[in-house]
Amino acid sequence: MVFSRHFFHFGLLPIILCGLLIPGPSYSYSEDLELQSLSIRARISEKTLLGEEAPEDFKEYDVSANFHLPWNNYSTSGWGIGSRLMASGGLLRGAGKNALVVSLIPELTLGSEDGRFVLDLGMGGALFSRWGFGTQDYGGPFQFALTSGVAVPLYRNLGLGYRFLHYSDAGVNGSDTIGADFHMIEFSYRF
């Protein structure tokens, strides 16, 4: 039996990833899936770091929510490694066209247990309501999302951060598609 690349990327791969994230039957989400912070973000830079230079100029604005996941290891000093789930939704604008973008990205974090100082790295998926913008074609509605960020406290529960976000279909829809990179500033409120 031969499976196509599309079956692996759109069928088997998401099932495997979900299987790794779903805990056993005796697990209760209400105890561990706790809202950590809410953020608003906007793109601040045009420079591309990964892949080809994007032929179109994009703006992105979104809102994200970070949820604690149960897998962590913090020392008595309050510093260590944790995990969280970042869910976001927002507007992507390019070539005079708008698209709704929603994403779900599991992340590993390094920093303080209270979330005041955090470095994070994550990989997940995003859905685009539009994937063609002028001369730039993302290839399809599903995009892989790679992100890295840093957050520091500003005042009390308010924080400021930087986020790098990369969207790409990883060649699933052909070699003529182009993703995009976003350097974003992030204002957050920690709970």
JOJO-V983527 format. One record per residue. N is the residue number from 1. BURIAL is + if it has 16 or more other ideal C-beta (glycine too) atoms within 10 Angstrom, else -. Layout:
n=N burial=BURIAL
n=N burial=BURIAL
This chain:
n=1 burial=-
n=2 burial=-
n=3 burial=-
n=4 burial=-
n=5 burial=-
n=6 burial=-
n=7 burial=-
n=8 burial=-
n=9 burial=+
n=10 burial=-
n=11 burial=-
n=12 burial=-
n=13 burial=-
n=14 burial=-
n=15 burial=-
n=16 burial=-
n=17 burial=-
n=18 burial=-
n=19 burial=-
n=20 burial=-
n=21 burial=-
n=22 burial=-
n=23 burial=-
n=24 burial=-
n=25 burial=-
n=26 burial=-
n=27 burial=-
n=28 burial=-
n=29 burial=-
n=30 burial=-
n=31 burial=-
n=32 burial=-
n=33 burial=-
n=34 burial=-
n=35 burial=-
n=36 burial=+
n=37 burial=+
n=38 burial=-
n=39 burial=+
n=40 burial=-
n=41 burial=+
n=42 burial=-
n=43 burial=+
n=44 burial=-
n=45 burial=-
n=46 burial=-
n=47 burial=-
n=48 burial=+
n=49 burial=-
n=50 burial=-
n=51 burial=-
n=52 burial=-
n=53 burial=-
n=54 burial=+
n=55 burial=-
n=56 burial=+
n=57 burial=-
n=58 burial=+
n=59 burial=-
n=60 burial=+
n=61 burial=-
n=62 burial=+
n=63 burial=-
n=64 burial=+
n=65 burial=-
n=66 burial=+
n=67 burial=+
n=68 burial=+
n=69 burial=+
n=70 burial=-
n=71 burial=-
n=72 burial=-
n=73 burial=-
n=74 burial=-
n=75 burial=-
n=76 burial=-
n=77 burial=-
n=78 burial=-
n=79 burial=-
n=80 burial=-
n=81 burial=-
n=82 burial=+
n=83 burial=+
n=84 burial=+
n=85 burial=+
n=86 burial=+
n=87 burial=-
n=88 burial=+
n=89 burial=-
n=90 burial=+
n=91 burial=-
n=92 burial=+
n=93 burial=+
n=94 burial=+
n=95 burial=-
n=96 burial=-
n=97 burial=-
n=98 burial=-
n=99 burial=+
n=100 burial=-
n=101 burial=+
n=102 burial=-
n=103 burial=+
n=104 burial=-
n=105 burial=+
n=106 burial=+
n=107 burial=+
n=108 burial=+
n=109 burial=+
n=110 burial=-
n=111 burial=+
n=112 burial=+
n=113 burial=+
n=114 burial=-
n=115 burial=+
n=116 burial=-
n=117 burial=+
n=118 burial=+
n=119 burial=-
n=120 burial=+
n=121 burial=-
n=122 burial=+
n=123 burial=-
n=124 burial=+
n=125 burial=+
n=126 burial=+
n=127 burial=+
n=128 burial=+
n=129 burial=-
n=130 burial=-
n=131 burial=+
n=132 burial=-
n=133 burial=+
n=134 burial=-
n=135 burial=-
n=136 burial=+
n=137 burial=+
n=138 burial=+
n=139 burial=+
n=140 burial=+
n=141 burial=-
n=142 burial=+
n=143 burial=+
n=144 burial=+
n=145 burial=+
n=146 burial=+
n=147 burial=+
n=148 burial=-
n=149 burial=+
n=150 burial=+
n=151 burial=+
n=152 burial=-
n=153 burial=+
n=154 burial=-
n=155 burial=-
n=156 burial=-
n=157 burial=-
n=158 burial=-
n=159 burial=+
n=160 burial=-
n=161 burial=+
n=162 burial=+
n=163 burial=+
n=164 burial=+
n=165 burial=+
n=166 burial=+
n=167 burial=+
n=168 burial=+
n=169 burial=+
n=170 burial=-
n=171 burial=-
n=172 burial=+
n=173 burial=+
n=174 burial=-
n=175 burial=-
n=176 burial=-
n=177 burial=+
n=178 burial=+
n=179 burial=+
n=180 burial=+
n=181 burial=+
n=182 burial=+
n=183 burial=-
n=184 burial=+
n=185 burial=-
n=186 burial=+
n=187 burial=-
n=188 burial=+
n=189 burial=-
n=190 burial=+
n=191 burial=-
